[in-house]
């Protein structure tokens, strides 16, 4: 594998593989259907092999638009290491609504979610960073629809929450959260982490927890119980230090796991076992 020195170049540099983890873990949220600008889409089999070689032997592939959801269902049939999630991303719902295509998209997502290896409805939620005030109502309606779908189908719910913490928690309260609810790429503070844990939600941390300017996020992790912690890449984005800015992939999860273990004050094997157990509690056996 070609490598580059940390801090050099843009996202085209290829990080070297980290040391393998002592106990295999799950990448709770990745997008192997997405290629960054100027790059080819990942080779799924190669991405799984590279991850497995460093102790990331299972992953949850998330398709958050219709092409991605179709891809996800196709891939989970081919690759035993992969389970899937399907939904309309909160930024996708207003776009489809403007095109008069939202109801048809809902129907297709519901059909794809029935696949037995699709164990997640998500990512859904709210994003007030990319969608302006004119799209908030549609986003909130879409979030409510996905919550209902997760409960009707018995699937876990994965939530995207960007600049929308209060409304995400309010809507979960109003609708009633599914039994298994995961805050994907958790970005809240200590208070929100405690609130989510008290409600039985799982908190999934991405490479952002390794960033130098993420002290508040590490503080939130530090109060999260081990039986509520997950780890993810959100690949191809949010690559952990020291490779921030490069293209992310599931094989880089060990960097985040080791940083998280340090924050939590636990041994790496202890965190690995907790992450693995939590994933299987949420999604079932692979």
C-alpha positions as CSV (number, residue, x, y, z in Angstrom):
1,X,0.0,0.0,0.0
2,X,1.4,3.4,-1.0
3,X,1.8,5.8,1.9
4,X,2.4,9.4,2.6
5,X,3.8,11.2,5.6
6,X,1.1,12.5,8.0
7,X,0.3,16.1,7.3
8,X,1.4,16.0,3.7
9,X,-0.9,16.3,0.7
10,X,-4.7,16.2,0.5
11,X,-7.2,13.3,0.7
12,X,-5.4,11.4,-2.1
13,X,-2.7,10.3,0.2
14,X,-3.1,6.7,1.5
15,X,-2.6,6.2,5.2
16,X,-0.5,3.2,6.3
17,X,-2.2,0.4,8.1
18,X,-2.2,0.7,12.0
19,X,-1.2,-2.1,14.3
20,X,-3.9,-4.8,14.5
21,X,-6.3,-4.7,17.5
22,X,-6.1,-7.6,20.0
23,X,-9.8,-8.4,19.8
24,X,-11.9,-7.8,16.6
25,X,-14.3,-4.9,16.5
26,X,-17.1,-3.5,14.4
27,X,-17.0,-0.4,12.2
28,X,-20.5,0.8,13.2
29,X,-21.0,3.2,10.2
30,X,-19.2,3.4,6.9
31,X,-20.1,4.4,3.3
32,X,-18.4,2.1,0.8
33,X,-20.7,3.5,-1.9
34,X,-19.2,7.0,-1.7
35,X,-16.1,8.1,-3.6
36,X,-14.4,11.4,-2.7
37,X,-13.8,13.9,-5.5
38,X,-11.2,12.7,-8.0
39,X,-11.1,9.2,-6.6
40,X,-12.5,5.9,-7.6
41,X,-15.2,4.2,-5.5
42,X,-13.7,1.8,-3.0
43,X,-13.3,-1.9,-3.9
44,X,-15.6,-3.4,-1.3
45,X,-13.9,-6.8,-1.1
46,X,-10.4,-5.1,-0.7
47,X,-11.8,-2.7,1.9
48,X,-13.2,-5.6,4.0
49,X,-9.9,-7.5,3.6
50,X,-7.8,-4.6,4.7
51,X,-10.0,-4.0,7.7
52,X,-10.1,-7.6,8.7
53,X,-6.3,-7.7,8.7
54,X,-6.2,-5.1,11.5
55,X,-9.0,-6.5,13.6
56,X,-12.0,-4.8,12.1
57,X,-13.8,-7.9,11.0
58,X,-17.4,-6.6,10.7
59,X,-18.9,-3.4,9.4
60,X,-22.2,-1.7,9.0
61,X,-22.6,-0.2,5.5
62,X,-25.0,2.8,5.4
63,X,-26.8,3.8,2.3
64,X,-28.5,7.2,2.8
65,X,-29.9,8.0,-0.6
66,X,-31.7,5.7,-3.0
67,X,-28.6,4.6,-5.0
68,X,-26.7,4.1,-1.8
69,X,-29.5,2.0,-0.3
70,X,-29.7,-0.2,-3.4
71,X,-25.9,-0.7,-3.3
72,X,-26.1,-1.6,0.4
73,X,-28.7,-4.3,-0.2
74,X,-26.6,-5.7,-3.0
75,X,-23.4,-5.7,-1.0
76,X,-24.8,-7.3,2.2
77,X,-25.9,-10.3,0.1
78,X,-22.3,-10.7,-1.2
79,X,-20.2,-10.1,1.9
80,X,-20.8,-11.9,5.2
81,X,-18.7,-9.3,7.1
82,X,-21.2,-6.6,6.2
83,X,-24.6,-5.7,7.6
84,X,-26.6,-2.8,6.2
85,X,-28.6,0.3,6.9
86,X,-30.9,2.2,4.6
87,X,-32.6,5.6,4.9
88,X,-33.0,9.0,3.3
89,X,-30.3,11.4,4.8
90,X,-31.8,14.5,6.4
91,X,-30.3,16.6,3.6
92,X,-31.8,14.2,1.0
93,X,-35.4,14.5,2.1
94,X,-35.9,18.2,1.3
95,X,-34.3,17.7,-2.2
96,X,-36.7,14.8,-2.9
97,X,-39.7,16.8,-1.6
98,X,-38.9,19.6,-3.9
99,X,-38.8,17.2,-6.8
100,X,-42.2,15.6,-5.8
101,X,-40.4,12.3,-5.3
102,X,-40.4,11.9,-1.5
103,X,-43.3,9.5,-1.2
104,X,-41.9,7.2,-3.8
105,X,-38.5,7.3,-2.1
106,X,-40.1,6.4,1.2
107,X,-41.8,3.4,-0.4
108,X,-38.5,2.1,-1.8
109,X,-36.6,2.6,1.4
110,X,-39.3,0.7,3.3
111,X,-39.0,-2.2,0.8
112,X,-35.2,-2.3,1.0
113,X,-35.4,-2.2,4.8
114,X,-37.2,-5.5,4.8
115,X,-34.1,-7.3,3.7
116,X,-33.0,-9.6,6.6
117,X,-29.3,-8.4,6.5
118,X,-30.4,-4.7,6.6
119,X,-30.5,-4.3,10.4
120,X,-30.6,-0.5,10.5
121,X,-32.9,2.3,9.6
122,X,-30.5,5.1,9.1
123,X,-28.9,7.4,8.9
124,X,-31.8,9.7,9.6
125,X,-32.2,12.7,11.8
126,X,-31.6,16.4,11.4
127,X,-28.9,18.5,9.8
128,X,-29.3,22.3,10.3
129,X,-25.8,22.9,8.9
130,X,-26.4,22.1,5.2
131,X,-30.1,22.6,5.0
132,X,-31.6,26.0,5.6
133,X,-34.7,27.0,7.6
134,X,-36.9,26.2,4.5
135,X,-36.0,22.5,4.8
136,X,-36.4,22.1,8.6
137,X,-40.1,21.0,8.4
138,X,-39.4,18.3,5.8
139,X,-36.4,17.1,7.7
140,X,-38.4,16.7,10.9
141,X,-41.2,15.0,9.1
142,X,-38.7,12.6,7.5
143,X,-37.1,11.9,10.9
144,X,-40.5,11.0,12.4
145,X,-41.2,8.7,9.4
146,X,-37.9,6.9,9.8
147,X,-38.4,6.5,13.6
148,X,-41.8,4.9,12.9
149,X,-40.3,2.6,10.2
150,X,-37.6,1.4,12.7
151,X,-40.2,0.5,15.3
152,X,-42.5,-1.2,12.8
153,X,-39.7,-3.3,11.3
154,X,-37.9,-4.0,14.6
155,X,-34.7,-2.5,13.2
156,X,-32.1,-0.3,15.0
157,X,-32.2,3.4,14.4
158,X,-29.0,5.4,13.5
159,X,-29.3,9.1,13.9
160,X,-27.4,11.9,12.1
161,X,-27.4,15.0,14.3
162,X,-25.6,18.1,13.1
163,X,-26.3,21.4,14.8
164,X,-29.7,20.1,15.9
165,X,-29.2,18.4,19.3
166,X,-32.2,19.8,21.1
167,X,-34.7,19.0,18.3
168,X,-33.3,15.5,17.8
169,X,-33.9,14.7,21.5
170,X,-37.3,16.4,21.5
171,X,-38.5,14.4,18.5
172,X,-37.2,11.1,19.9
173,X,-39.2,11.9,23.1
174,X,-42.3,12.9,21.2
175,X,-42.3,9.8,18.9
176,X,-40.8,7.3,21.4
177,X,-37.3,6.1,20.5
178,X,-36.9,2.6,19.1
179,X,-35.5,0.0,21.6
180,X,-32.1,0.2,19.9
181,X,-31.1,3.8,19.0
182,X,-27.6,4.9,18.0
183,X,-26.3,8.4,17.9
184,X,-24.0,8.1,14.8
185,X,-20.9,10.3,14.9
186,X,-21.8,11.6,18.3
187,X,-21.1,15.4,18.4
188,X,-22.7,16.5,21.6
189,X,-21.3,17.7,25.0
190,X,-21.0,16.0,28.4
191,X,-24.6,16.8,29.3
192,X,-26.0,15.4,26.1
193,X,-23.8,12.2,26.4
194,X,-25.2,11.7,29.9
195,X,-28.8,12.3,28.7
196,X,-28.4,9.8,25.8
197,X,-26.9,7.2,28.1
198,X,-29.6,7.6,30.6
199,X,-32.2,7.0,27.9
200,X,-30.4,3.8,26.8
201,X,-29.1,5.2,23.5
202,X,-25.7,4.1,22.1
203,X,-23.1,6.7,21.3
204,X,-20.9,6.0,18.3
205,X,-17.6,8.0,18.1
206,X,-15.8,8.6,14.8
207,X,-12.2,9.9,14.1
208,X,-13.3,13.4,15.2
209,X,-12.6,12.2,18.8
210,X,-8.9,12.1,17.9
211,X,-8.7,15.7,16.6
212,X,-6.6,18.2,18.7
213,X,-9.5,20.7,18.9
214,X,-12.1,18.1,20.1
215,X,-11.6,18.3,23.8
216,X,-15.3,18.7,24.4
217,X,-16.0,15.5,22.5
218,X,-13.4,13.6,24.5
219,X,-15.0,14.9,27.6
220,X,-18.4,13.5,26.4
221,X,-16.8,10.2,25.7
222,X,-15.3,10.1,29.1
223,X,-18.7,10.0,30.8
224,X,-20.2,7.4,28.4
225,X,-20.7,3.9,29.9
226,X,-18.8,1.1,28.3
227,X,-22.0,-0.7,27.5
228,X,-23.2,2.3,25.4
229,X,-20.0,2.9,23.4
230,X,-19.5,2.2,19.7
231,X,-16.8,3.2,17.1
232,X,-17.1,4.1,13.5
233,X,-15.3,5.6,10.5
234,X,-18.1,7.5,8.6
235,X,-15.7,6.7,5.7
236,X,-14.6,8.2,3.4
237,X,-14.7,11.2,5.8
238,X,-13.5,12.1,9.3
239,X,-10.2,10.2,9.1
240,X,-8.5,10.0,12.6
241,X,-5.2,11.6,13.5
242,X,-2.5,11.6,12.4
243,X,-4.1,11.2,8.9
244,X,-6.8,13.9,9.2
245,X,-7.8,15.0,5.7
246,X,-6.8,11.8,4.0
247,X,-9.5,9.4,2.7
248,X,-10.9,7.3,5.5
249,X,-11.6,3.6,5.4
250,X,-12.6,0.9,7.9
251,X,-9.0,-0.3,8.3
252,X,-8.2,2.9,10.2
253,X,-10.7,2.1,13.1
254,X,-7.8,0.9,15.3
255,X,-6.5,4.5,15.5
256,X,-9.8,5.7,16.9
257,X,-10.2,2.7,19.3
258,X,-6.8,3.3,20.9
259,X,-7.5,7.0,21.3
260,X,-10.9,6.2,22.9
261,X,-9.3,3.7,25.3
262,X,-7.0,6.4,26.5
263,X,-9.8,8.8,27.1
264,X,-11.9,6.2,28.9
265,X,-9.0,5.0,31.0
266,X,-9.5,1.3,30.0
267,X,-7.2,-1.3,28.4
268,X,-7.5,-1.6,24.6
269,X,-8.8,-5.2,24.8
270,X,-11.5,-4.2,27.3
271,X,-12.8,-1.5,24.9
272,X,-12.6,-3.8,21.9
273,X,-14.7,-6.4,23.7
274,X,-17.2,-3.8,24.7
275,X,-17.5,-2.4,21.2
276,X,-17.9,-5.8,19.7
277,X,-20.5,-6.9,22.3
278,X,-22.5,-3.6,21.9
279,X,-22.7,-4.0,18.2
280,X,-24.0,-7.5,18.4
281,X,-26.5,-6.4,21.0
282,X,-27.8,-3.7,18.7
283,X,-27.6,-5.5,15.3
284,X,-27.6,-9.2,16.1
285,X,-25.1,-11.7,14.9
286,X,-23.4,-11.2,11.6
